[in-house]
Amino acid sequence: MAKTPPRGIQSTGDNRPVKASLWNEDSKPPAEVVKFLFNPNSFSISKTASWDTKQSQGENVPLSMFSGGGAETLTIDELLFDTYTLEPVRGRENQPPPSVRTYTDKIVKLTMVDPNLADPKSQRGRPPRVTFRWGSWTSFKAVVTSVNQRFTLFTSAGTPVRAVLSITLQEVAELGAFPRTNPSSFAQTQKVYRVSPGEMIDSVAFKFYGDAAKWRLIADYNHLDDPMHLPAGLQLSIPELN
């Protein structure tokens, strides 16, 4: 009777753990690009958020306004690829092991422009979007922003057969999910507001929407270069909420 795999490791049916892999999400259907020879010991995910601050007279704490979230990044360090230890193909036991770049070059290629993904207007290509998959878990859609390769073992002919990689993926927005910035994409404005001396944009948003966090809607609609500093007398167009 087969033993139950350790908790957290999905079984393949033969007591071997599932291999992690990278997938090209811009292929139809998504296609596996490379299956890792060895699973990573760990990976890390980071997320940032940006806040703008402005000194508030008479207060101990400056006024903070959320300006936007940063993209998540997924980093895999010390990822091992080793073709020297691969089981040789039957009948080819005396042949040297294949170059480890057979695998690593597939990852590097994910940082390069794919002409098949050209923008219809600019005709400029871009690298594909990818996901990191491990068993039943799939990462956010991302682009590969960094691949660092360190080759550590070679055959007598100079062929690299072992490499340690560090890979960084950066989250990208889904197509069609970008925020609207063109005023024509909003409903027609019905209100115009004149800024009072010392007034801030978040208080204007609260006045009209009951939610100070919607200040960016006003800033984007009016194309404000510095929404943190509103000159007295400035007229703001206030768009209606959809």
N, C-alpha and C positions, 0 to 999 in steps of 0.2 A: 504494500500500500504506500502510495506516495505521501511524503511528509507535507504537512501544511507549511507554506512559505512563511517567513517571519512577517509580523504585522507591519504594514506599510509598504510591502514589496508585492507587486502584482505578479501572480504566477503565470508562466508561459505554458504550463502543463508538464514541464520536465524539470521542475525545481530550479530553473535558471531565472534570474531577475530580468525584467523587461529592460531593453536598452533605450536610453534617451536618444533623442534625434532632433534635427532641425527640418522644418517643412517650409516649402515655398507656397505662400498663401495666394499668390497672384497667378498660379497655374490653375487650370480647370480640368478636373478637380484638384484641390491642393495635393502636392506631391512631396514625398519624403526626399530631402536633398541628401542627407548623410545620416547614417546611424552611427552613433559613437561606439568605438571599439570597447571602451571602458566607461562606465557611468561616472559622473563627477562625484567627488566626495561631498561637495556642497555648492550652493549657488546663493547669491544675494539679490534682493530686490529693494530698490530705494525709490522714494517719492518725495518731491519737494513742493512747497507752496510759497508763493511770493506775497509779501505784505509790505505796503508802503506806509511810512510813518511821517507824521508832521507834529511838531511841537504845539501843544495846546496851552495857551497862556493861563496861568493860575492852576494848572493841573500837575500832578506828580507823574502821570503816565502819558506819553504822547498818544495822539489819536492814530489808530492803525486801521487801514482799509485794505481789504483783500483785493489783490490785483490780478490774480490768476494762479492756476495750478500748473506745476511743472510736469513734464513727461516722466513716467516711471522708467527706470532702467533696471535691466537684469544682467548681472555679471557672473560669468562662470570662470573661475580661476583654476589653474593647475589641472586642465583637462588633458588626459593622456591619450595619445594615439601611438600604437606600437605594432608594426607589421612583422618585426623580427620574431615575435612569439606566436604569430598566427600558425594554425595548423596547416601544413603544406597540402596542396592539391594532390590527390592520388595520382601517381605516375610522374610527378614533378618534384619529388622529394629532394633531388640534388640541385634544383635551381635556387638561386639566391632569392631572398624575400623581396616582395615588391616595395617600391618607394612609398614611404608614409605620406608623401604629398598627393598620392592618389586619393586620399581622404581629405587632407587638410586644404587642398586647392579648391575643393567643392565649397568649403566654408568661405574662403577668401573671395570666391567668385560672387558671393552674395553681397559684397560691398561694391560691385561694379555695375555699370549701367547696362540695363537690358533694353536693347532697341525695340523689342516687342511691346514694351510698356511706355511707348512715347505718348506724350500729351497731344491730343488732337489739334490744339491750337498752336502750341509752340514747337511741336515736333521734337521736343527734347525727351530723351529716355530717362529712366531712373532705375536704381536697384530695386529688387523685389521686396515685398513685405514678407516677413517670416513669423513662425511661431516655434517656440521651444516646447517639445512634448516629451513627457515621461510617464508611461503607463496611461492612466486615465486623466492625468493632469495636462492642461494646455495653457501656455502663457498668453498674455495679451499680444495682439498683432504689433509687430515691431519692425525696425530696420536694423541691420548690423552696422554699428558705427565704429567698431574697433575689433581687429583680430591681431593678436601678437603671437608669433610662433617662435619657439625655442627648440632647435634640433639638438638632440643629445646623444644619438647613437648612429653610427654609419657603418656600411659594409667596407670591405677593403677597396672596393671600386669607388667609394665616396658617395654611395647612395644613402640618403637619410632614411632610417627605418624606425626612428623613435622621435616623437615631438611632444612638447607640452604647450598647450594653447591657453590663452586668456581671451575670452570673447565678451563683448558688451553689446547688448540689444537695447534700443530705445523705443519706447512706445510711440505709435503714430495714431492719429485720429482716423476713424473709419471714413471712407469716401462718402461725401454728402453730409458729414456730421460737423462741418466747420461752422463757427458762429457767423451770423449775418452781420455784415459791416456796412453794406450799401443802404443808405436811407430809403431808397426806393423799395427795398424789400420789407420795410415796416409799413404798418398801417399809416395812413395820412395823419400828420399831427394836427391836434385841435387846440393846443395850448402853447403860449409863449410866456416865459417867466424871466423877470429881471433880477439878477443876483444882488443881494444886499451886501453892504460892507462886512467883511469877515465871514461871510457865509460859505459853507463847504458843500461839495456836491452830494455827499451822502445825506445831508439834511434836506437837500432839495428832493432827492429820491424818496425820502421818508414822507415828505410833505405831499407828494403826488401819488405815491404807490403804497405808502404805509410800510415800506421795506427799504431800509437804508442800503442793503446789499445790492439793490438794483441800480446803483449809481452808474455802473458801466454802460447800461443801456442808454442813458442820457449822454455819457461821454462819447460813445461810439457814434451815436446819431448826429452829434454836433461836431465831430471830428476834432475833439479837444486834444491838443498836444500835451498839456499839463493839467489834467483834471484835478490835481491836488491843490492848485492855486487858481482860484476864480477871481478875476478883477471885478470890483464893484461896478454895477451897471451893465454887465455882460448879459445879453439876451440869449436865453436857452430855449430851444424848441423841445417840447416835452412830447415824446411819441406815446401813442396809446399802446397799452398792453394787448397782445393778441389773446 
